[in-house]
């Protein structure tokens, strides 16, 4: 009996072909004695086709609306956080302001601070209440001085060259822009000066207008700073004065010394050195033939921070204040119309304890100041002035028998009585140009004759003797006890015109 032949035995050997044909399927059932052969696993050596490596497919980009929505959510959260921090800050400030006591005066700004306004229906309806409340809130805000300094630092970092109208100049100079003239007020002032000169043609009349530091120290200004030509304003004023009033040219006296310390860095005034240069240049026009050339110069303070520092909030530097004592045998004493004291010096050492150390000259401004000297030359000077004159008078002391200083901003007395009873021989108008071009008080004093002020001291006999004379800066810091005693005796030896 023939043995059955399996498909494996009859199939020809595999040969490589380009296209594989399907293998025939064995439909015959295997015999019970024959087990089916297990298919062999392909060996690694066989050239099986390689399967491609799996790569991670990129995620599709998020829709634009989703990104915008999330950005808006983050922005809203950011705004909520900022608003919360700001409201918390305001709440803290409100509580602190309630707890901190109101101040009457700011040493840093050198001015009186606004106080809480009184409520009334009239103030409410005319708006003055809310205006006063705004000023009060601003002035009494806690740590106001610190916030002003911080504001200035931020503005400086951002490139600002000015602060509150004050230019931040080179070499730590603070310079204010010259004022624009009030044409109506200026015309009226000049007209009344000319009329006053015409009515008193027997008197020698002179005027000195001192330009601002921004004019003389123009090289200290920031580049392209918008500054008015104040020298032209002074020239225009000179052209309107009558021939009876002689203008003393302070600008020409100061310009050759622009590189020197002739203006304070933190204050709007000139220094004693600047006043000295102006006096030296104009002494001949003042009728002073042989001016004193030797002075004892004393530095009374080196920590002065003036009005420009207060206004701008800049405290980068301080100024030095000096006084000039003429080496002369002339003695004098000073009488103030708003005080019962007669003192032996124009310098007040107590002022050096205050912030405004420029007030070492006369203690500041007064309606009327009389200086009686031992010059005995029959020359009496009537000086109409602002604060610029306070440091200038120290150079005039040896040359007049009496100097009467009038500050029209505070003076309401009768001018005619001074002219007739004091035998005035010379008149000098000495102002900063800034003050003069906007002032209205001088014009009022020249044209209006007021009633004498109550308590005004007109003669030496009416002046009570002081219980304690004010000690000058010279006496307190530099002069020997013997010299101090001589100076203190000056009121007793001085002759009264």
CORFEN-V74526 format. One record per backbone hydrogen bond with DSSP energy under -1.0 kcal/mol. NH is the residue of the N-H (numbers start at 1). CO is the residue of the C=O. Records with the same first field share a line. If there is no record, write none. Layout:
NH = CO, CO
//
This chain:
10 = 6
11 = 7
34 = 31
46 = 43
48 = 46
67 = 63
68 = 64
69 = 65
70 = 66
71 = 67
72 = 68
73 = 69
74 = 70
75 = 71
76 = 72
77 = 73
78 = 74
79 = 75
80 = 76
81 = 77
82 = 78
83 = 79
84 = 80
85 = 81
86 = 82
87 = 83
88 = 84
89 = 85
90 = 86
91 = 87
92 = 88
93 = 89
94 = 90
95 = 91
96 = 92
97 = 93
98 = 94
99 = 95
100 = 96
106 = 111
110 = 106
111 = 106
113 = 104
124 = 120
125 = 121
126 = 122
129 = 123
131 = 127
132 = 128
133 = 129
134 = 130
135 = 131
136 = 132
137 = 133
138 = 134
139 = 135
140 = 136
144 = 141
147 = 143
148 = 144
149 = 145
150 = 146
151 = 147
152 = 148
153 = 149
154 = 150
155 = 151
156 = 152
157 = 153
158 = 154
159 = 156
160 = 155
163 = 166
166 = 163
167 = 175
168 = 161
169 = 167, 173
170 = 220
173 = 170
174 = 265
175 = 167
182 = 437
183 = 181
186 = 182
187 = 183
188 = 184
189 = 185
190 = 186
191 = 187
192 = 188
193 = 189
194 = 190
195 = 191
196 = 192
197 = 193
198 = 194
199 = 195
200 = 196
203 = 200
204 = 425
206 = 427
207 = 246
208 = 429
210 = 431
215 = 212
216 = 212
217 = 213
220 = 217
221 = 218
225 = 222
227 = 225
230 = 228
233 = 229
234 = 230
235 = 231
236 = 232
237 = 233
238 = 234
239 = 235
240 = 237
245 = 242
246 = 205
248 = 207
250 = 248
254 = 250
255 = 251
257 = 254
258 = 255
260 = 257
262 = 260
264 = 269
271 = 262
275 = 271
276 = 272
277 = 273
278 = 274
279 = 275
280 = 276
281 = 277
282 = 278
283 = 279
286 = 282
287 = 284
288 = 283
296 = 325
298 = 323
300 = 321
301 = 321
304 = 319
308 = 266
309 = 266
310 = 306
311 = 307
312 = 308
313 = 309
319 = 304
321 = 301
323 = 298
325 = 296
327 = 294
328 = 326
333 = 372
334 = 343
335 = 370
336 = 341
337 = 368
339 = 336
343 = 334
348 = 360
349 = 471
351 = 348
352 = 349
353 = 350
354 = 351
357 = 355
359 = 356
360 = 357
361 = 358
362 = 346
363 = 359
364 = 361
369 = 405
370 = 335
371 = 403
372 = 333
373 = 401
374 = 331
381 = 402
382 = 426
383 = 404
384 = 428
385 = 406
386 = 430
389 = 386
390 = 387
393 = 389
395 = 392
396 = 393
399 = 396
401 = 379
402 = 379
403 = 371
404 = 381
405 = 369
406 = 383
407 = 367
410 = 407
419 = 415
420 = 416
421 = 417
422 = 418
425 = 380
426 = 380
427 = 204
428 = 382
429 = 206
430 = 384
431 = 208
433 = 210
436 = 432
437 = 433
438 = 435
439 = 435
444 = 440
445 = 441
446 = 442
447 = 443
448 = 444
456 = 453
476 = 472
477 = 473
478 = 474
479 = 474
484 = 480
485 = 481
486 = 482
487 = 483
488 = 484
489 = 485
490 = 487
493 = 489
494 = 490
//
